[in-house]
Amino acid sequence: MDIVILAVVIAVVAVAAIGGLVVTTTRRKKTPPLDRSAPPTITAPPPTEPRVGEEAEAARDEQRRTIEEVDLPPSGATDATVAEAPEPPAAPEIETPAPTAGRLVRLRERLARSQNTLGRGLLTLLSRDHLDEDTWEEIEDTLLTADVGVAPTQELVERLRERVRVLGARTPDELRALLREELLKLVGTDMDRTVHTEGGVSSEGVVRPGVVLVVGVNGTGKTTTTGKLARVLVADGKSVVLGAADTFRAAAADQLQTWGERVGARTVRGPEGGDPASVAFDAVKEGIAENADVVLVDTAGRLHTKTGLMDELGKVKRVVEKHGPVDEVLLVLDATTGQNGLIQARVFAEVVDITGIVLTKLDGTAKGGIVIAVQRELNVPVKLVGLGEGADDLAPFEPEAFVDALIGD
Ligand code: GDP
C-alpha cells in the first residue's frame, strides 16, 4: 500500500514538474495564453509592446526635433529659415494710404508739368500786344491740340475775345485771372463730384454696402484704378470688398487681390474665364455678409463688339442689382488716347448709365483738355484723376486745383 502511495506521489510530482516546465517554456516564448477562468482585468490583452515602443519612439523623435529646431539650428541657417518652417505664412502688412483731401493740390506739380503747354501757351498768346486774327487762331489751335474739343474751344475763344476787348489794356495778372475764371466755367464748379457709396437696404431687407462698378476698356488703367480707389475709400475710413469680375484678363484678379491685401480688403474672385456677373453678385453678397461699407467691382473691359459689351456689362449690372441698386458706375478713360477715349466713352454710355469718369494717366499727357471734352460728351462729371503709377496717385478731381495747375502761379 505504501509502495502504491509512494508511486502515486512520484507520478503526481513528475506530472507537475513536466507541466510546470511546459508552462514556463511557453511563457518565455510568447504572450500568456488566455486563461478563461481568470478575472477580466487579467485576461484583457495587455498593450502590445511594439505600440508602446513606437509611441515612445515617436515622442522621443518629437522631442528631438523640437530640441534640434529650437536649440540646434543647422549650421549656416538664418533665424528666418528656422522660424519659417513651423509657422504659418505671415499676414501681409496693412498699409495706411495717404489722406485723400487735397491730393490733387499735392500732386499738382505732376499735372503742371504735363499741362504747361496749354496754360502757358494761352497766357503767352493772350499777352501779345496785338491780338489779331492769326493770334486768335493760334489760341484756338492750342485749345484743340489739348483736346478741349471743338464746341468748348469755340465758346472759350468767343468769351475771351469779348472780355479782352472790354478789358482794354491787359496786365499779366489780369489775364491770368480772366483765363482762370473762363477755364473754371468750362470745367464746371457746381457738379457733384462725390463718388457715391451710400448703400442702402438690400432686396432681402438687410443693410447693404455701397456698390461701385468700374468699367472701361482694358489697358486704360481700370484694375489699377479699382485698387487705388479701394485705398482712397480706406483712407476715408471705409471698409471695402473687391470683386474681380474682369475674369477675361489672366492677371487681373491677382493684381486686384494684391491691391486689396495691401489695405486689408478681401477680394472675391472666380475661375479664369468664368462668368463676370456671378463674381460681381458674389462680391456684393460677401460685402453684405461682412457688413462692409463699399463693394468695388472691377468689370471685364472687352470692347470686341458693342453687342458683346452690352451683354456682358448689362448682365453684370442687372445681376448685381438683384441685391439692390448700384450707387456708382465709374468709366475709366486713358487721357492719352484723345479722340479714341471719347469714342469709348460714347459706346460705354450707351450700354450702362455712367455716373462718373476717372481720367487716368493725366501725368503723361499735355492733353488735359479731355476733362472738358469728355464731361461735355457724356454730361457726366470727372470725379477722379490718375496722376501716376504710385499707389496713392489717384486724386479726387478738384476744378480749382486743376485749372491752377494748367495756368501756373
Ligand atoms: P486695365 O487693363 O485697364 O485693368 O489696366 P491696368 O490697371 O493693368 O493698367 C495699365 C497700366 O497703366 C499699368 O501699367 C498702370 O500702372 C498704368 N496706369 C494706370 N493709371 C495710371 C496713371 O494715372 N498714370 C500712369 N502714368 N500710369 C497709370
Residues whose N, C-alpha, C, O or C-beta is under 5 A from the ligand:
A	BS01	GDP	V217 N218 G219 T220 G221 K222 T223 T224 T225 T360 K361 L362 G364 G386 L387 G388 E389 D393
